Amino acid sequence: MTEPQIIYDMPEEQYHAETGIGPGKWVTRSILRDYCESPSACKLRMDGNPFCQRGSNRGMDFGRLFEARFCGMDIRVVAPICNPKTGRPYGRDTKTYDEWLTAEGIDPRVDIVADQYDIDKADFLVSRLVNAPGGRGAEIHDLCARGLARNQVTLRWTEEGVPCQARVDILFTDGPRGWMVDLKTTAKPLAKFTGTAEEYGYDLQDVHYSAGAAANGLRIVTGGVMWFAVVETSYPYRARVARLPDELRLYAIERRRDALRNIAGDYWQDHDDTNEAGLYVPDMLAWISCKYGSEEDLRDE
């Protein structure tokens, strides 16, 4: 049993290196999301199967760039390598791109690959969030600028016998009280963010992080839940700071609890949700017997 911890200075590469299942490893919301999607595929990913890994992409890099610019974080930003014939960046799945990362010593999990346009756009989105209705975006930005809120804070605790960890974008603490915020960019309209949250596992992130805060004795003053500071990445670039609906959180709490219990029990069997998906799976033996003879005759053969 590991005592709950709040770690303010853990390097990002250490956090990722210690994410996983097994001795010395910690379960994150990403693992829980993978498990809820497919326990068997999650296990393959944890075992290092190359076809089950989640690589970085341009959207993820831009989200991290936006977070760094909003919080004033000191993260290395590297301009992407471009094809001399087209002047456009090489694709992230190309051999040239991989060789460039290695030659330059760039770790995509820590460093950010972005050009000047991305940097300018990230700064623009920061201004949109700071000026979002309600004034909460400005308050959060001010706490970061004054050094009163901490960024990339790691929470660790044990739940259902499983070592868990979470990395909070923004955490403001005042004694036992806390205020927890996660920054998000979205390509979809803000009005659809609830659906986006369910699609990308932000609901699991919310309840996982909130559980970590509670285990560490933090009383989250915003109703015991995370706030999401969200901004659209295309016109009209609307921005809001809000929480997820209770019904979505309650469902996520159940899914997360079941996932933790199954992980603790080393259970990796996929649930047969064929009927739930509206698909029809024929009984092949019954179909063959109907067409070619009785089921008993087939079994006797």
SULDADA-V776620 format. One record per residue. N is the residue number from 1. RES is the residue in one small letter. NEAR is the number of other ideal C-beta (glycine too) atoms within 10 Angstrom. Layout:
BEGIN
n-><N | N>
res-><RES | RES>
near-><NEAR | NEAR>
END
This chain:
BEGIN
n-><1 | 2 | 3 | 4 | 5 | 6 | 7 | 8 | 9 | 10 | 11 | 12 | 13 | 14 | 15 | 16 | 17 | 18 | 19 | 20 | 21 | 22 | 23 | 24 | 25 | 26 | 27 | 28 | 29 | 30 | 31 | 32 | 33 | 34 | 35 | 36 | 37 | 38 | 39 | 40 | 41 | 42 | 43 | 44 | 45 | 46 | 47 | 48 | 49 | 50 | 51 | 52 | 53 | 54 | 55 | 56 | 57 | 58 | 59 | 60 | 61 | 62 | 63 | 64 | 65 | 66 | 67 | 68 | 69 | 70 | 71 | 72 | 73 | 74 | 75 | 76 | 77 | 78 | 79 | 80 | 81 | 82 | 83 | 84 | 85 | 86 | 87 | 88 | 89 | 90 | 91 | 92 | 93 | 94 | 95 | 96 | 97 | 98 | 99 | 100 | 101 | 102 | 103 | 104 | 105 | 106 | 107 | 108 | 109 | 110 | 111 | 112 | 113 | 114 | 115 | 116 | 117 | 118 | 119 | 120 | 121 | 122 | 123 | 124 | 125 | 126 | 127 | 128 | 129 | 130 | 131 | 132 | 133 | 134 | 135 | 136 | 137 | 138 | 139 | 140 | 141 | 142 | 143 | 144 | 145 | 146 | 147 | 148 | 149 | 150 | 151 | 152 | 153 | 154 | 155 | 156 | 157 | 158 | 159 | 160 | 161 | 162 | 163 | 164 | 165 | 166 | 167 | 168 | 169 | 170 | 171 | 172 | 173 | 174 | 175 | 176 | 177 | 178 | 179 | 180 | 181 | 182 | 183 | 184 | 185 | 186 | 187 | 188 | 189 | 190 | 191 | 192 | 193 | 194 | 195 | 196 | 197 | 198 | 199 | 200 | 201 | 202 | 203 | 204 | 205 | 206 | 207 | 208 | 209 | 210 | 211 | 212 | 213 | 214 | 215 | 216 | 217 | 218 | 219 | 220 | 221 | 222 | 223 | 224 | 225 | 226 | 227 | 228 | 229 | 230 | 231 | 232 | 233 | 234 | 235 | 236 | 237 | 238 | 239 | 240 | 241 | 242 | 243 | 244 | 245 | 246 | 247 | 248 | 249 | 250 | 251 | 252 | 253 | 254 | 255 | 256 | 257 | 258 | 259 | 260 | 261 | 262 | 263 | 264 | 265 | 266 | 267 | 268 | 269 | 270 | 271 | 272 | 273 | 274 | 275 | 276 | 277 | 278 | 279 | 280 | 281 | 282 | 283 | 284 | 285 | 286 | 287 | 288 | 289 | 290 | 291 | 292 | 293 | 294 | 295 | 296 | 297 | 298 | 299 | 300 | 301>
res-><m | t | e | p | q | i | i | y | d | m | p | e | e | q | y | h | a | e | t | g | i | g | p | g | k | w | v | t | r | s | i | l | r | d | y | c | e | s | p | s | a | c | k | l | r | m | d | g | n | p | f | c | q | r | g | s | n | r | g | m | d | f | g | r | l | f | e | a | r | f | c | g | m | d | i | r | v | v | a | p | i | c | n | p | k | t | g | r | p | y | g | r | d | t | k | t | y | d | e | w | l | t | a | e | g | i | d | p | r | v | d | i | v | a | d | q | y | d | i | d | k | a | d | f | l | v | s | r | l | v | n | a | p | g | g | r | g | a | e | i | h | d | l | c | a | r | g | l | a | r | n | q | v | t | l | r | w | t | e | e | g | v | p | c | q | a | r | v | d | i | l | f | t | d | g | p | r | g | w | m | v | d | l | k | t | t | a | k | p | l | a | k | f | t | g | t | a | e | e | y | g | y | d | l | q | d | v | h | y | s | a | g | a | a | a | n | g | l | r | i | v | t | g | g | v | m | w | f | a | v | v | e | t | s | y | p | y | r | a | r | v | a | r | l | p | d | e | l | r | l | y | a | i | e | r | r | r | d | a | l | r | n | i | a | g | d | y | w | q | d | h | d | d | t | n | e | a | g | l | y | v | p | d | m | l | a | w | i | s | c | k | y | g | s | e | e | d | l | r | d | e>
near-><6 | 11 | 9 | 17 | 14 | 19 | 14 | 10 | 8 | 16 | 11 | 16 | 11 | 11 | 19 | 15 | 12 | 16 | 16 | 18 | 18 | 8 | 6 | 8 | 15 | 21 | 25 | 21 | 23 | 17 | 24 | 24 | 21 | 21 | 27 | 17 | 11 | 15 | 18 | 12 | 16 | 23 | 19 | 17 | 20 | 20 | 10 | 9 | 11 | 7 | 7 | 16 | 9 | 10 | 8 | 15 | 12 | 14 | 12 | 15 | 19 | 21 | 18 | 25 | 23 | 26 | 23 | 22 | 19 | 27 | 23 | 12 | 15 | 6 | 15 | 11 | 18 | 16 | 12 | 17 | 18 | 12 | 12 | 6 | 6 | 8 | 7 | 9 | 17 | 17 | 10 | 16 | 9 | 13 | 8 | 11 | 17 | 12 | 12 | 16 | 18 | 9 | 9 | 11 | 8 | 17 | 12 | 17 | 13 | 14 | 18 | 24 | 25 | 22 | 14 | 9 | 8 | 20 | 18 | 10 | 19 | 24 | 13 | 13 | 22 | 22 | 15 | 15 | 24 | 18 | 12 | 20 | 10 | 11 | 12 | 17 | 25 | 14 | 16 | 25 | 21 | 13 | 18 | 20 | 12 | 8 | 8 | 11 | 23 | 18 | 18 | 21 | 23 | 22 | 24 | 20 | 22 | 15 | 19 | 16 | 11 | 18 | 19 | 25 | 23 | 24 | 20 | 21 | 24 | 24 | 23 | 18 | 19 | 10 | 7 | 9 | 11 | 22 | 20 | 27 | 24 | 19 | 24 | 18 | 22 | 22 | 10 | 13 | 12 | 16 | 9 | 11 | 19 | 15 | 11 | 16 | 23 | 15 | 11 | 13 | 20 | 23 | 24 | 26 | 24 | 25 | 24 | 29 | 23 | 21 | 19 | 26 | 27 | 17 | 17 | 17 | 10 | 22 | 13 | 19 | 12 | 15 | 10 | 14 | 17 | 27 | 21 | 21 | 25 | 23 | 26 | 19 | 16 | 9 | 6 | 9 | 15 | 16 | 23 | 19 | 22 | 15 | 14 | 21 | 12 | 10 | 9 | 17 | 18 | 11 | 15 | 24 | 17 | 10 | 17 | 26 | 14 | 15 | 24 | 20 | 14 | 17 | 22 | 13 | 10 | 8 | 13 | 17 | 9 | 11 | 11 | 9 | 8 | 10 | 9 | 8 | 7 | 6 | 8 | 6 | 8 | 8 | 10 | 8 | 11 | 10 | 10 | 13 | 16 | 11 | 7 | 9 | 12 | 10 | 13 | 9 | 10 | 12 | 9 | 8 | 6>
END
